[in-house]
Amino acid sequence: MKGVIMAGGKGTRLRPLTYHMPKPMVPLLHTPVMEYCIELLKKHQITEIAVTTGYLGEDIKQYFGNGSKWGIDLLYFDEISPLGTAGSVKNAEAFLDEPFVVISGDVLTDFDLTEAISYHQEKQAVLTILMKKVQNPSQYGIMTTNEEGKVCRFLEKPKENEIFSHFINTGIYIVDPILFSYIPIGECYDFSKDLFPKLLEQNAKVYGYLVNGYWSDIGSFPQYKQTRFDLLNDRVKFSNQRMNTR
C-alpha cells in the first residue's frame, strides 16, 4: 500500500499566513501540519509516499527532502498548471502501481487507516471514501450509503435546503489504480465535483467507510485555532514523541 499527500493548494482562506507559506507547512505546535500526515501514514505501514505539489512547492521539498529523516520515501509530482484534486493524483499515476491512500496535506486526523484499508479490500472497491458524521455538513461533500456500504448519493457543499445527510467526505480515500481509467490526462479534474458523479453514474464500486476519531480540515483561521487548541488538550491521538528531526 502506497500513499499520496495532496499538497498543492494555495490556502487562500488562511491568508496572510499563506502568502509566503504553503498550507501544508502551516505550523501546529511548531510542527508543519503535513508532518502529522506523514506520521499517520507511517504508523499504518505506508512508507512510499507521493507528494503532489504546486503553490510554493519548493518550500515543502526543502523541508522534507526525500523523507529519509522520517524513515520514509518521498517522491514529488509538480503541477505546472492547476490539475484539481483528482488530476493531481493522476499526475502521479506512474508511481501509483498498487492500491494507495490519499490524504490532504492540510488535514489533522488520527483515523485508523489499517481498518479502512481492510474494509476496502473486503469490498474489492474501486474507491473507498472515509466519511464522518458532523453537525453542520454545509461546508463539505455529503453522502449516503446503502445497507452494503455502497455510496448511492453525493453532493458537494449543499445549501441548507439541500442537506440530506450529516455524513461527510473527509477527503481521505483508499484507491485501486483502476480508478485512473476514469480520470482524464492533463486536465483540471476534481474528486468531488467531477469524479464522484461520474463514478456513481456508472455504478462503480464506490464505498463509504464510517470512521471514528479526530479529524480537522485546517482551511480557515477559526478552524486553525480550534485545531491548535485540540492538540494542546490531547484531543488527537498521536504519540508524544514527535517525528520532528530538525
C-alpha positions in Angstrom: 0.0 0.0 0.0 1.4 3.4 -1.1 0.3 6.9 -0.1 -0.4 10.2 -1.7 -0.3 13.6 0.1 -2.1 16.3 -1.8 -0.1 19.5 -1.1 -0.7 21.8 -3.9 -3.4 24.2 -2.6 -2.9 27.9 -2.1 -4.8 28.1 1.2 -6.4 31.4 0.3 -8.7 31.4 3.4 -5.6 31.3 5.6 -4.1 34.4 4.2 -2.0 36.4 5.1 -0.4 33.3 6.8 -0.1 31.5 3.5 1.2 34.5 1.4 4.7 33.2 1.9 4.0 29.7 3.2 2.2 26.7 1.5 -0.7 25.5 3.6 0.8 22.0 4.4 3.7 23.9 6.1 1.4 25.9 8.4 2.6 25.0 12.0 0.7 23.2 14.6 2.7 23.3 17.9 5.8 24.2 15.9 5.3 21.2 13.5 4.0 21.6 9.9 0.6 20.0 9.6 1.9 17.8 6.7 4.3 16.2 9.2 1.4 14.8 11.1 0.1 13.3 7.8 3.4 11.6 7.4 3.4 10.3 10.9 -0.1 8.8 10.4 0.8 7.1 7.2 4.0 5.6 8.6 2.1 4.4 11.7 0.0 2.3 9.3 2.9 0.9 7.5 2.7 3.3 4.5 6.2 4.4 3.8 6.3 5.0 0.0 4.5 8.3 -0.5 3.9 10.6 -3.4 3.5 14.3 -2.7 1.6 16.4 -5.2 2.9 20.0 -5.2 2.0 23.3 -6.7 2.0 26.6 -4.8 5.4 27.2 -3.1 6.2 23.5 -3.5 9.9 24.1 -3.2 9.4 25.0 0.5 7.8 21.6 1.1 10.7 19.8 -0.8 13.3 21.8 1.1 11.8 20.8 4.5 11.0 17.1 3.9 13.6 16.2 1.2 13.4 12.6 0.2 11.8 11.7 3.5 14.8 9.7 4.9 14.9 11.6 8.1 11.4 10.3 8.8 12.1 6.8 7.7 10.0 7.0 4.6 10.5 7.6 0.8 9.0 10.7 -0.7 8.6 11.4 -4.4 7.3 14.7 -5.6 4.9 15.4 -8.6 4.6 19.0 -9.6 1.6 20.7 -11.1 2.7 23.1 -13.9 -0.9 24.3 -14.1 -3.7 23.5 -11.7 -5.0 20.0 -12.1 -7.6 19.7 -9.4 -7.5 17.1 -6.7 -8.1 14.0 -8.9 -6.0 15.4 -11.7 -3.0 16.0 -9.3 -3.2 12.3 -8.2 -3.5 11.2 -11.9 -0.2 13.1 -12.4 1.5 10.5 -10.1 -0.1 7.5 -11.9 3.3 6.0 -12.9 4.3 5.8 -9.3 0.9 4.5 -8.0 1.1 1.0 -9.4 -0.7 -0.6 -6.4 -3.6 0.4 -4.1 -2.9 3.6 -2.2 -4.2 6.0 0.4 -4.9 9.6 -0.5 -4.9 12.3 2.2 -4.8 16.1 2.1 -1.6 17.8 3.4 -3.7 20.3 5.4 -5.7 17.8 7.4 -5.1 16.6 11.0 -6.6 13.3 11.9 -5.9 10.1 13.9 -8.2 7.8 11.9 -7.4 4.1 11.9 -6.2 3.7 8.3 -5.5 0.0 8.7 -9.1 -0.8 9.5 -10.2 1.3 6.5 -7.8 -0.5 4.2 -9.2 -3.9 5.4 -12.7 -2.7 4.6 -11.6 -1.5 1.1 -10.1 -4.9 0.4 -13.1 -6.8 1.7 -15.4 -4.9 -0.6 -13.0 -5.1 -3.5 -13.8 -1.4 -4.1 -12.5 0.9 -6.8 -12.7 3.7 -4.2 -13.4 3.9 -0.5 -14.3 7.3 0.9 -13.6 7.7 4.6 -16.7 9.5 6.0 -17.5 11.1 9.3 -20.8 12.4 10.9 -20.8 16.1 11.7 -23.5 18.5 13.0 -23.1 21.1 10.2 -22.2 19.5 6.9 -22.8 22.5 4.7 -19.0 23.2 4.0 -18.3 19.6 2.9 -19.5 16.9 0.5 -22.3 14.9 1.9 -23.2 11.3 1.1 -25.5 8.4 1.8 -24.7 4.7 1.5 -27.0 1.6 1.2 -27.1 -1.4 3.6 -23.9 -2.8 2.0 -22.0 0.5 2.4 -22.0 1.4 -1.3 -22.3 5.1 -1.9 -25.6 5.9 -3.6 -25.8 9.7 -3.3 -23.3 12.5 -3.1 -23.5 16.3 -3.1 -20.7 18.8 -2.7 -21.2 21.7 -0.3 -25.0 21.6 -0.1 -27.2 24.6 0.6 -29.2 24.5 3.8 -32.3 23.3 2.0 -30.3 20.6 0.1 -28.8 18.8 3.1 -29.9 15.1 3.0 -27.2 13.7 5.2 -24.8 14.6 8.0 -22.2 12.1 6.8 -19.4 14.0 5.1 -16.5 13.2 2.8 -13.3 13.7 4.9 -11.1 13.8 1.7 -9.3 10.7 2.7 -9.6 7.8 0.2 -8.4 4.2 -0.3 -8.0 3.8 -4.1 -7.4 1.0 -6.5 -5.3 2.1 -9.5 -8.1 1.1 -11.9 -9.6 4.4 -10.8 -7.2 6.2 -13.1 -9.1 5.0 -16.1 -11.9 7.4 -15.1 -9.7 10.5 -14.9 -8.6 12.4 -18.0 -4.9 13.1 -18.5 -3.6 16.7 -18.0 -7.0 18.2 -17.2 -8.2 20.0 -14.1 -10.4 17.3 -12.6 -11.8 17.3 -9.1 -12.7 14.3 -6.9 -15.9 15.7 -5.5 -17.2 17.8 -8.4 -16.2 15.7 -11.4 -15.1 12.2 -10.5 -17.7 11.1 -7.9 -20.7 12.0 -10.1 -19.1 10.1 -12.9 -18.5 7.0 -10.8 -22.0 7.0 -9.3 -23.5 7.4 -12.8 -21.5 4.3 -14.0 -22.4 2.3 -10.9 -18.7 1.9 -10.0 -17.8 0.1 -6.7 -17.5 3.2 -4.5 -18.0 2.6 -0.8 -18.2 4.8 2.3 -16.4 3.8 5.5 -17.6 5.5 8.7 -14.6 6.3 10.8 -14.3 7.3 14.5 -11.6 9.6 15.8 -10.4 13.1 15.4 -10.5 15.0 12.0 -9.9 18.7 11.2 -9.7 20.4 7.9 -7.4 23.4 8.6 -9.0 25.6 5.9 -9.8 28.8 7.9 -8.4 30.7 10.8 -11.2 29.7 13.3 -10.6 26.1 12.4 -6.8 26.5 12.6 -7.1 28.0 16.1 -9.5 25.2 17.2 -7.1 22.6 15.9 -4.2 24.0 17.8 -6.4 24.1 21.0 -7.4 20.4 20.4 -3.8 19.4 20.1 -2.8 21.2 23.3 -5.7 19.4 25.1 -4.8 15.9 23.8 -7.9 15.5 21.8 -5.9 14.0 19.0 -4.3 10.5 19.4 -0.7 11.0 18.4 2.4 9.6 20.1 4.1 12.1 22.5 7.3 11.6 20.6 7.2 13.8 17.6 8.8 12.7 14.4 10.4 16.1 14.1 14.1 15.6 13.4 15.0 19.1 12.6 
